[in-house]
Amino acid sequence: MALETWLIKVKIAVSNGLDTIKLHKNSTKKSNVRVLALEIAGLMSKLIHLWQSLSDKNIRRLRHESISLEGVRKIVSNDDAFLLSLACAEMVQNLRLLAKSVSRVSKHCKDDVGLQCFHHMFEEFSSRGLDPNGWVLSCKEMELKLKKMDRYVTLTMNLHKEMDEVSEIEHGLKKLMQSTDTVKEKKIADLQQKLFWHKQEVKHLKEISLWGRSFDTVTLILARSVFTVLARIKLVFGIGPAIHGPCLPRSLSVSATVYPSETTTTCKFVSETLTMKASKLDHDKVNKQDDPINQNRFLKPPPSTLGAAALALHYSNLIIVIEKMIRSPQLVGVDARDDLYAMLPTSIRVSLRARLRGVGFSANDPVLAGEWREALGRILGWLSPLAHNMIKWQNERSFEQQNLIPKTNVLLLQTLYFANQAKTEAAITELLVGLNYIWRYEREMSSKALLECSNLQKLQTFG
């Protein structure tokens, strides 16, 4: 009896021990990224892309090519400082959104108190240049961090694909089990073998990808990258004291960003660039409403722009439709022409009617048609790139694309968002007037050709 009682106690003790081990494993799993791996991979890919857009090569391209686009100069601005300020503001805004996402992830951290307070630390670095944890990396360190993040992104994307593959195989296996196929046993065995290997691959990828990393580990990588990107933005746009040397500074002055003034085409600073040392700045005097990272009015378009009128995307689609019609006017039917007219806002309809008033119904001058084609080609040469860039910019920021790696370096200044509404509408009206002529010219030439062909057939018949 005593032996039986002792065995029961041992059994209970072992059972409790196993439960403790199981509980410890579960708590460990809970501290890992797991199902948030794909979202965090998206954050890492965007940080990689943002850092690469700040490379010396891309900054040179921005200064000498992007802001020099003919369309940008004609209908956005010809002020270099203003255009560079737009680029700076957009990069700061993109980083602000990434930092906000990192802040949400940081709340899951268990060990590092500094990471749990990421949002506060980021505000301090943005407004006062304080980096007590030394999170800003040198360029060489950042490049190594980028390789690590890129590897994590690749492994996590592969994991996602493998998990989808397992789901599809399981679905196919379930359907096969319900079928009455006589040779299904062989198919079932093959699928089960395939499923086994894919599950093994999923298990392996979970261990080496972001899935198996702790929140503290990934948040530290993200935090240091965000700080380093912000330091790089300050450096390349000359915000703060002059920096020399191959490495990024450990401490910079207050960050400043710009958005277009509502009354002028010059830069308007959200907060003044301070040259004093961060240690001498009285924290109580820092107005957080002026901190660019906390601003909700980033990239505010002036009232005269398409962005302010919420017409940038609509006008981009309109220009692309006109472009296709100009390329092949002979293929444009009456219905397509009516659909195009239905897309026009009232302001363009009014100006178009005024331009077409008094124009005759005849369009049979080949010289004039050639001149119109040349003129339309010139207008589309500078206007069309901005319209296509607007579509690209919008598509990359759509909900479905949020977790995908950005594929272009298109900035808002290269789109129709900051384009002057009156100038853009004048250009569109000119395109429509020219399209109207070459469309009628092509129809008249086609009718003339058909008539001549018909007359020739009659002559041959009665001849």
FILOVEX-745702 format. One line per 2 residues: number of its first residue (from 1); for each residue x, y, z of C-alpha. Coordinates in Angstrom, 3 decimals. Example, Ala and Ser with C-alpha at 12.3 -4.5 7.8 and 13.67 -1.06 7.14 Angstrom:
BEGIN
1 = 12.300:-4.500:7.800; 13.670:-1.060:7.140
end
This chain:
BEGIN
1 = 0.000:0.000:0.000; 2.836:2.348:0.918
3 = 4.543:1.488:-2.387; 1.348:2.289:-4.313
5 = 1.019:5.644:-2.543; 4.657:6.457:-3.318
7 = 4.175:5.587:-7.005; 1.126:7.884:-7.176
9 = 3.147:10.749:-5.691; 5.959:10.150:-8.198
11 = 3.438:10.115:-11.061; 1.906:13.396:-9.896
13 = 5.355:14.986:-9.521; 6.400:13.892:-13.021
15 = 3.105:15.117:-14.440; 3.528:18.509:-12.761
17 = 7.081:18.704:-14.064; 5.968:18.008:-17.619
19 = 3.221:20.622:-17.295; 5.815:23.158:-16.135
21 = 8.067:22.354:-19.070; 5.103:22.625:-21.450
23 = 4.071:25.956:-19.929; 7.637:27.253:-20.305
25 = 7.673:26.228:-23.972; 4.355:27.943:-24.600
27 = 5.549:31.140:-22.943; 8.702:31.004:-25.064
29 = 6.636:30.597:-28.198; 4.463:33.533:-27.249
31 = 7.537:35.788:-27.051; 8.494:34.887:-30.632
33 = 7.307:36.763:-33.695; 5.519:33.765:-35.245
35 = 2.425:34.885:-37.227; 3.649:38.502:-37.377
37 = 6.718:37.385:-39.336; 5.313:38.429:-42.724
39 = 4.327:41.893:-41.454; 7.773:42.435:-39.935
41 = 9.419:41.213:-43.135; 7.437:43.927:-44.921
43 = 8.778:46.549:-42.514; 12.336:45.337:-43.059
45 = 11.981:45.381:-46.846; 10.690:48.964:-46.731
47 = 13.550:50.057:-44.484; 16.015:48.462:-46.912
49 = 14.369:50.268:-49.814; 14.331:53.605:-47.968
51 = 18.003:53.293:-47.035; 18.935:52.453:-50.623
53 = 16.997:55.485:-51.880; 19.313:57.594:-49.683
55 = 22.510:56.235:-51.243; 24.975:58.695:-52.764
57 = 24.025:57.500:-56.250; 20.285:58.000:-55.719
59 = 20.733:61.364:-54.019; 22.810:62.540:-57.004
61 = 20.066:61.297:-59.310; 17.481:63.150:-57.223
63 = 19.455:66.409:-57.329; 20.382:66.286:-61.017
65 = 17.683:64.213:-62.747; 14.455:63.795:-60.779
67 = 13.951:67.471:-60.007; 15.019:68.377:-63.553
69 = 12.238:66.492:-65.343; 10.669:68.800:-67.928
71 = 7.178:68.112:-66.626; 8.207:68.868:-63.050
73 = 9.703:72.186:-64.169; 6.675:73.150:-66.244
75 = 3.763:72.420:-63.902; 5.203:71.683:-60.437
77 = 8.053:74.101:-59.741; 11.423:75.245:-61.068
79 = 12.729:75.964:-57.561; 15.390:73.378:-56.688
81 = 15.193:74.065:-52.962; 11.421:73.627:-52.964
83 = 11.598:70.355:-54.895; 14.326:68.936:-52.649
85 = 12.245:69.917:-49.637; 9.365:67.853:-51.009
87 = 11.656:64.840:-51.393; 12.943:65.293:-47.845
89 = 9.429:65.654:-46.424; 8.194:62.514:-48.171
91 = 11.124:60.442:-46.934; 10.561:61.690:-43.390
93 = 6.879:60.839:-43.664; 7.658:57.335:-44.926
95 = 10.060:56.840:-42.033; 7.491:58.187:-39.581
97 = 4.960:55.577:-40.734; 7.578:52.820:-40.430
99 = 8.515:54.027:-36.945; 4.857:53.911:-35.957
101 = 4.685:50.260:-37.039; 7.923:49.453:-35.191
103 = 6.425:51.077:-32.094; 3.505:48.630:-32.236
105 = 5.902:45.690:-32.514; 8.025:46.992:-29.630
107 = 5.119:46.639:-27.220; 5.597:42.854:-27.404
109 = 9.191:43.065:-26.127; 9.840:41.379:-22.769
111 = 13.480:41.987:-21.839; 14.712:45.368:-23.089
113 = 12.975:48.337:-21.417; 14.502:50.705:-23.975
115 = 12.818:48.813:-26.821; 9.495:48.928:-25.016
117 = 9.847:52.727:-24.992; 10.848:52.900:-28.676
119 = 8.250:55.556:-29.532; 9.544:57.898:-26.812
121 = 13.179:57.237:-27.751; 12.422:57.971:-31.401
123 = 10.742:61.276:-30.548; 13.747:62.239:-28.446
125 = 16.138:61.458:-31.277; 13.963:63.286:-33.797
127 = 13.456:66.444:-31.763; 16.653:66.636:-29.724
129 = 19.127:64.339:-31.443; 19.489:62.188:-28.323
131 = 20.671:58.604:-28.814; 21.507:57.289:-25.317
133 = 21.424:53.651:-26.469; 23.809:54.266:-29.353
135 = 21.337:52.877:-31.867; 22.675:54.878:-34.833
137 = 24.984:52.657:-36.879; 27.939:53.561:-39.055
139 = 27.525:53.074:-42.785; 29.554:49.849:-42.680
141 = 27.509:48.497:-39.759; 24.286:49.436:-41.532
143 = 25.322:47.588:-44.685; 25.896:44.438:-42.623
145 = 22.518:44.939:-40.948; 20.891:45.295:-44.370
147 = 22.300:41.933:-45.483; 20.917:40.322:-42.347
149 = 17.487:41.878:-42.841; 17.461:40.935:-46.516
151 = 18.191:37.321:-45.572; 15.377:37.353:-43.016
153 = 12.998:38.807:-45.593; 13.906:36.134:-48.168
155 = 13.561:33.273:-45.673; 10.232:34.605:-44.382
157 = 8.832:34.997:-47.899; 9.947:31.412:-48.659
159 = 8.216:30.260:-45.480; 5.036:31.996:-46.554
161 = 5.180:30.251:-49.950; 5.832:26.852:-48.342
163 = 2.918:27.297:-45.938; 0.652:28.122:-48.883
165 = 1.948:25.022:-50.672; 1.184:22.844:-47.615
167 = -2.328:24.294:-47.475; -2.922:23.513:-51.170
169 = -1.592:19.939:-50.831; -3.772:19.311:-47.787
171 = -6.799:20.631:-49.678; -5.992:18.421:-52.685
173 = -5.457:15.410:-50.411; -8.798:15.984:-48.734
175 = -10.601:16.128:-52.092; -8.809:12.988:-53.290
177 = -9.815:11.077:-50.165; -13.449:11.843:-50.971
179 = -13.222:10.765:-54.620; -13.997:7.299:-56.024
181 = -10.930:7.096:-58.281; -9.658:3.509:-58.494
183 = -5.994:4.558:-58.635; -6.318:7.082:-55.848
185 = -4.225:5.037:-53.415; -1.072:5.730:-55.445
187 = -1.972:9.428:-55.752; -2.729:9.646:-52.032
189 = 0.617:8.081:-51.176; 2.464:10.516:-53.463
191 = 0.639:13.495:-51.994; 1.264:12.327:-48.446
193 = 4.968:11.980:-49.208; 5.006:15.437:-50.807
195 = 3.127:16.878:-47.838; 5.636:15.359:-45.422
197 = 8.634:16.970:-47.137; 6.942:20.359:-47.414
199 = 6.048:20.231:-43.709; 9.676:19.463:-42.943
201 = 10.718:22.486:-44.998; 8.158:24.656:-43.171
203 = 9.524:23.464:-39.834; 13.084:24.287:-40.901
205 = 12.154:27.726:-42.249; 10.260:28.577:-39.065
207 = 13.444:27.951:-37.101; 15.738:30.136:-39.237
209 = 13.348:32.875:-40.432; 11.702:35.724:-38.542
211 = 9.045:33.270:-37.335; 11.437:31.832:-34.754
213 = 13.015:35.126:-33.647; 11.983:36.895:-30.456
215 = 10.290:40.296:-30.467; 13.303:41.776:-28.665
217 = 15.670:40.544:-31.380; 13.693:41.847:-34.367
219 = 12.690:45.102:-32.674; 16.332:45.933:-31.927
221 = 17.193:45.403:-35.599; 14.267:47.577:-36.681
223 = 14.954:50.281:-34.075; 18.629:50.651:-34.987
225 = 17.743:50.747:-38.691; 15.076:53.431:-38.184
227 = 17.492:55.592:-36.168; 20.217:55.164:-38.776
229 = 17.884:56.049:-41.657; 16.761:59.214:-39.864
231 = 20.399:60.158:-39.240; 21.083:59.589:-42.946
233 = 18.146:61.828:-43.950; 19.514:64.585:-41.714
235 = 22.941:64.151:-43.254; 22.060:64.125:-46.970
237 = 19.589:67.006:-46.717; 21.877:69.118:-44.563
239 = 19.645:69.174:-41.501; 21.777:69.930:-38.476
241 = 25.529:70.629:-38.261; 27.892:69.734:-41.076
243 = 29.063:66.114:-40.929; 32.364:64.807:-42.235
245 = 33.830:61.340:-42.348; 32.656:57.894:-43.508
247 = 30.482:57.168:-40.480; 27.109:58.520:-39.465
249 = 27.114:60.761:-36.397; 26.033:59.539:-33.001
251 = 24.147:62.726:-32.242; 22.525:65.316:-34.486
253 = 20.515:68.442:-33.924; 16.751:68.689:-34.149
255 = 15.311:67.358:-37.396; 13.349:69.666:-39.637
257 = 11.199:68.920:-42.628; 9.274:71.016:-45.082
259 = 6.050:71.133:-46.950; 4.916:73.572:-49.640
261 = 3.678:76.936:-48.485; 0.075:77.721:-49.295
263 = 1.020:81.110:-50.725; 4.467:80.724:-52.247
265 = 6.599:78.200:-54.109; 9.430:78.340:-51.613
267 = 10.247:76.059:-48.703; 8.351:76.429:-45.475
269 = 10.022:74.744:-42.523; 7.837:72.918:-40.046
271 = 10.512:73.489:-37.449; 13.623:75.645:-37.625
273 = 16.918:73.825:-38.139; 18.847:74.290:-34.930
275 = 22.627:74.379:-34.961; 23.091:74.386:-31.208
277 = 24.197:71.198:-29.476; 21.421:68.889:-28.319
279 = 22.752:68.960:-24.761; 22.088:72.714:-24.558
281 = 18.520:72.440:-25.782; 15.928:72.839:-23.044
283 = 13.515:69.943:-23.467; 10.630:71.979:-22.027
285 = 11.012:74.515:-24.826; 10.655:71.929:-27.576
287 = 7.230:72.249:-29.104; 6.200:68.741:-30.075
289 = 3.699:70.176:-32.534; 6.724:71.411:-34.505
291 = 8.456:68.040:-34.464; 8.228:66.685:-38.039
293 = 7.870:63.108:-36.859; 4.679:64.047:-35.003
295 = 3.281:66.263:-37.732; 0.040:65.213:-39.419
297 = 0.353:67.906:-42.105; 3.215:66.384:-44.062
299 = 3.407:67.244:-47.741; 0.369:69.492:-47.603
301 = -0.306:70.581:-51.203; -1.067:74.253:-51.909
303 = -4.691:75.082:-52.902; -3.656:75.632:-56.527
305 = -2.489:72.029:-56.996; -4.183:68.851:-58.170
307 = -3.378:67.217:-54.836; -5.402:69.832:-52.973
309 = -8.289:69.377:-55.429; -8.073:65.549:-55.109
311 = -7.763:65.328:-58.913; -4.204:64.008:-59.314
313 = -5.172:60.359:-59.813; -8.198:61.145:-62.019
315 = -6.179:63.440:-64.277; -3.438:60.808:-64.509
317 = -5.919:58.235:-65.782; -7.385:60.827:-68.146
319 = -3.972:61.674:-69.627; -3.146:57.991:-70.128
321 = -6.434:57.427:-71.983; -5.764:60.457:-74.203
323 = -2.231:59.190:-74.837; -3.544:55.840:-76.106
325 = -6.068:57.571:-78.374; -3.443:59.894:-79.836
327 = -1.226:56.918:-80.677; -4.031:55.181:-82.602
329 = -6.699:57.778:-83.511; -7.999:55.601:-86.353
331 = -9.079:52.974:-83.808; -11.087:55.400:-81.668
333 = -14.815:54.918:-82.063; -17.599:57.379:-81.345
335 = -18.483:55.577:-78.091; -14.888:55.786:-76.827
337 = -14.848:59.484:-77.684; -18.053:60.001:-75.716
339 = -16.641:58.064:-72.757; -13.574:60.296:-72.797
341 = -15.739:63.405:-72.788; -17.682:62.007:-69.810
343 = -14.402:61.807:-67.865; -13.768:65.535:-68.230
345 = -14.462:67.818:-65.272; -16.519:70.956:-65.852
347 = -13.517:73.293:-65.950; -11.892:71.401:-68.849
349 = -15.204:71.085:-70.717; -15.665:74.853:-70.565
351 = -12.149:75.600:-71.825; -12.444:72.905:-74.511
353 = -15.710:74.352:-75.849; -14.117:77.795:-75.945
355 = -11.127:76.465:-77.910; -13.296:74.537:-80.383
357 = -15.729:77.410:-80.963; -15.514:78.542:-84.561
359 = -13.496:75.509:-85.691; -14.797:74.208:-88.996
361 = -16.032:70.667:-89.611; -13.415:69.964:-92.256
363 = -10.152:68.326:-91.215; -8.384:67.398:-94.447
365 = -5.100:69.265:-94.228; -2.242:66.719:-93.938
367 = 0.291:69.434:-93.057; -1.826:70.682:-90.159
369 = -2.451:67.094:-89.016; 1.310:66.507:-89.009
371 = 1.912:69.665:-87.003; -0.699:68.615:-84.451
373 = 0.883:65.166:-84.091; 4.272:66.771:-83.467
375 = 2.813:69.204:-80.916; 0.920:66.460:-79.097
377 = 4.071:64.341:-78.981; 5.968:67.191:-77.326
379 = 3.258:67.745:-74.684; 2.962:64.027:-73.916
381 = 6.740:63.822:-73.723; 6.769:65.834:-70.488
383 = 3.209:65.336:-69.188; 2.810:61.571:-69.640
385 = 5.727:60.556:-67.328; 4.132:62.449:-64.438
387 = 0.793:60.708:-65.056; 2.383:57.252:-65.180
389 = 4.428:58.033:-62.070; 1.233:58.987:-60.251
391 = -0.284:55.581:-61.030; 2.903:53.796:-59.917
393 = 3.089:55.791:-56.698; -0.565:55.065:-55.892
395 = -0.352:51.351:-56.731; 2.673:50.810:-54.502
397 = 0.772:52.295:-51.574; -2.464:50.388:-52.088
399 = -3.634:48.087:-49.301; -2.843:44.940:-51.281
401 = 0.774:46.031:-51.819; 1.559:47.044:-48.240
403 = 3.617:43.950:-47.417; 5.430:43.816:-50.734
405 = 8.836:45.263:-51.490; 8.634:48.654:-53.289
407 = 9.905:48.375:-56.840; 10.476:52.032:-57.782
409 = 11.887:55.211:-56.319; 9.017:57.382:-57.552
411 = 8.506:60.425:-55.335; 5.428:62.633:-55.123
413 = 7.300:65.540:-56.697; 7.593:63.409:-59.866
415 = 3.821:62.954:-60.087; 0.811:65.204:-60.673
417 = 0.171:65.582:-56.937; 1.892:68.979:-56.664
419 = 1.145:69.994:-60.263; -0.508:73.356:-60.800
421 = -4.148:72.689:-61.640; -4.588:75.532:-64.136
423 = -1.398:74.659:-66.063; -2.264:70.946:-66.137
425 = -5.788:71.622:-67.373; -4.415:73.915:-70.094
427 = -2.110:71.119:-71.276; -4.934:68.557:-71.223
429 = -7.177:70.937:-73.163; -4.448:71.342:-75.779
431 = -4.203:67.543:-76.074; -7.963:67.282:-76.558
433 = -8.043:69.991:-79.248; -5.249:68.255:-81.129
435 = -6.845:64.830:-80.674; -10.131:66.224:-82.008
437 = -8.422:67.359:-85.209; -6.381:64.247:-85.964
439 = -9.391:62.035:-85.071; -11.577:63.877:-87.593
441 = -8.696:63.893:-90.092; -8.301:60.116:-89.848
443 = -12.061:59.592:-90.289; -12.182:61.884:-93.315
445 = -9.189:60.168:-94.895; -10.796:56.764:-94.274
447 = -14.102:57.924:-95.778; -12.296:59.398:-98.775
449 = -10.359:56.186:-99.317; -13.556:54.105:-99.122
451 = -15.310:56.426:-101.566; -12.447:56.251:-104.032
453 = -12.374:52.481:-103.741; -16.126:52.296:-104.345
455 = -15.914:54.586:-107.408; -13.043:52.500:-108.794
457 = -15.104:49.318:-108.433; -18.023:50.964:-110.257
459 = -15.773:52.057:-113.096; -14.360:48.572:-113.410
461 = -17.893:47.077:-113.375; -19.331:49.380:-116.051
463 = -16.109:49.720:-117.978
end
